[in-house]
Amino acid sequence: MDNNFILAVGITLAIASYFPVRFVCRTTKNYLEDLQENMERENIYDFEPANEPAKSIYLAFQTETAKREGRVHAEWVEAERAAVYREAIKQAKRLGLRSPTIEEVADAERSSMGSKYYATNWSQQVASVMTPLATTVN
């Protein structure tokens, strides 16, 4: 074999073994930096429902989540559930809808758990049980 050929193969192997690792590390680093930057820019209201009563219920929940620090899990879960319930009752009166029960609010919360859009799902499920009140025609 030609010495130049052996040298070329050696250089090629050295380059091939060096660049993919360096490229992957650089790409991973860029990906993680971009991900962190996007997370910092992401607005917690990006998935805010557009329509009432879900929108107000969602905002009441988000307001209550800001108070989580310093509370134990059970305390903030109950506080958030109560805030959603209070807002649902308020919106039901304002919009002429049936008020949900605390059990319906809790059921909606449980069925939303594990979702990436937990708050949105919860508020929309609560809103879905708030059906219009029957009106009497004289």
C-alpha positions as CSV (number, residue, x, y, z in Angstrom):
1,M,0.0,0.0,0.0
2,D,0.9,3.5,-0.6
3,N,2.0,5.5,2.4
4,N,-0.1,8.5,1.3
5,F,-3.2,6.3,1.2
6,I,-2.5,5.1,4.8
7,L,-1.9,8.6,5.9
8,A,-5.1,9.8,4.2
9,V,-7.1,7.0,5.9
10,G,-5.6,7.8,9.3
11,I,-6.4,11.5,8.9
12,T,-10.0,10.7,7.7
13,L,-10.5,8.4,10.7
14,A,-9.1,11.0,13.1
15,I,-11.4,13.7,11.6
16,A,-14.4,11.5,11.6
17,S,-13.9,10.5,15.2
18,Y,-13.3,14.1,16.3
19,F,-16.0,16.1,14.5
20,P,-19.1,14.1,15.3
21,V,-18.5,14.3,19.0
22,R,-17.7,17.9,18.8
23,F,-20.6,18.6,16.5
24,V,-23.1,16.7,18.8
25,C,-21.8,18.5,21.9
26,R,-22.1,21.9,20.2
27,T,-25.5,21.1,18.9
28,T,-26.7,19.8,22.2
29,K,-25.3,22.9,24.0
30,N,-27.1,25.1,21.5
31,Y,-30.3,23.2,21.8
32,L,-30.2,23.4,25.6
33,E,-29.4,27.1,25.5
34,D,-32.3,27.7,23.0
35,L,-34.6,25.6,25.2
36,Q,-33.8,27.6,28.3
37,E,-34.2,30.9,26.5
38,N,-37.6,29.9,25.1
39,M,-38.7,28.7,28.5
40,E,-37.7,32.0,30.0
41,R,-39.6,33.9,27.3
42,E,-42.7,31.6,27.4
43,N,-45.6,33.4,28.9
44,I,-47.7,31.3,31.3
45,Y,-50.8,32.8,29.6
46,D,-49.9,31.3,26.2
47,F,-52.6,28.7,26.6
48,E,-55.2,31.0,28.1
49,P,-58.7,30.2,26.9
50,A,-60.2,32.8,24.7
51,N,-63.8,32.6,25.9
52,E,-65.7,33.2,29.1
53,P,-66.2,31.7,31.6
54,A,-63.1,29.5,31.0
55,K,-60.8,32.6,30.6
56,S,-61.7,34.1,34.0
57,I,-61.5,30.7,35.7
58,Y,-58.1,30.1,34.2
59,L,-56.8,33.6,35.3
60,A,-58.1,33.0,38.8
61,F,-56.2,29.7,38.9
62,Q,-53.0,31.4,37.6
63,T,-53.3,34.2,40.2
64,E,-53.6,31.6,43.0
65,T,-50.6,29.6,41.7
66,A,-48.4,32.6,42.3
67,K,-49.0,32.1,46.0
68,R,-47.7,28.5,46.2
69,E,-44.4,29.3,47.8
70,G,-44.4,28.8,51.5
71,R,-47.4,26.5,51.5
72,V,-47.4,22.7,51.7
73,H,-48.9,20.8,48.8
74,A,-52.2,20.1,50.4
75,E,-52.7,23.8,51.2
76,W,-52.1,25.1,47.8
77,V,-54.1,22.4,46.1
78,E,-57.1,23.4,48.3
79,A,-56.5,27.1,47.8
80,E,-56.4,26.7,44.0
81,R,-59.5,24.5,44.0
82,A,-61.3,27.1,46.1
83,A,-60.2,30.0,43.8
84,V,-61.4,28.1,40.7
85,Y,-64.7,27.3,42.5
86,R,-65.2,31.0,43.6
87,E,-64.5,32.3,40.2
88,A,-66.8,29.7,38.6
89,I,-69.7,30.8,40.9
90,K,-69.0,34.5,40.1
91,Q,-68.9,33.8,36.4
92,A,-72.1,31.7,36.5
93,K,-74.0,34.5,38.2
94,R,-72.6,37.0,35.7
95,L,-73.4,34.9,32.7
96,G,-76.6,33.3,33.8
97,L,-75.2,29.8,34.0
98,R,-75.5,26.9,36.4
99,S,-72.9,27.1,39.1
100,P,-70.7,24.0,39.4
101,T,-70.5,22.1,42.6
102,I,-67.2,21.8,44.4
103,E,-67.2,18.1,43.5
104,E,-67.5,19.0,39.8
105,V,-64.6,21.4,40.2
106,A,-62.5,18.7,41.9
107,D,-63.5,16.1,39.3
108,A,-62.4,18.4,36.5
109,E,-59.1,19.1,38.2
110,R,-58.4,15.4,38.6
111,S,-59.2,14.6,35.0
112,S,-56.9,17.4,33.9
113,M,-53.9,16.2,35.9
114,G,-50.9,15.0,33.8
115,S,-51.8,17.3,30.9
116,K,-49.3,19.7,29.6
117,Y,-52.2,22.2,29.4
118,Y,-53.5,21.4,32.9
119,A,-54.8,24.8,33.8
120,T,-56.5,25.3,30.4
121,N,-58.1,21.8,30.5
122,W,-59.3,22.3,34.0
123,S,-60.9,25.7,33.3
124,Q,-62.5,24.4,30.2
125,Q,-63.9,21.4,31.9
126,V,-65.4,23.5,34.7
127,A,-66.9,25.8,32.1
128,S,-68.4,22.9,30.2
129,V,-70.6,21.9,33.2
130,M,-71.8,25.5,33.6
131,T,-74.8,25.1,31.3
132,P,-77.3,27.9,30.7
133,L,-80.1,28.1,33.3
134,A,-83.5,27.2,32.0
135,T,-85.7,30.3,31.4
136,T,-89.4,30.3,31.9
137,V,-91.6,31.7,29.3
138,N,-94.8,33.3,30.4
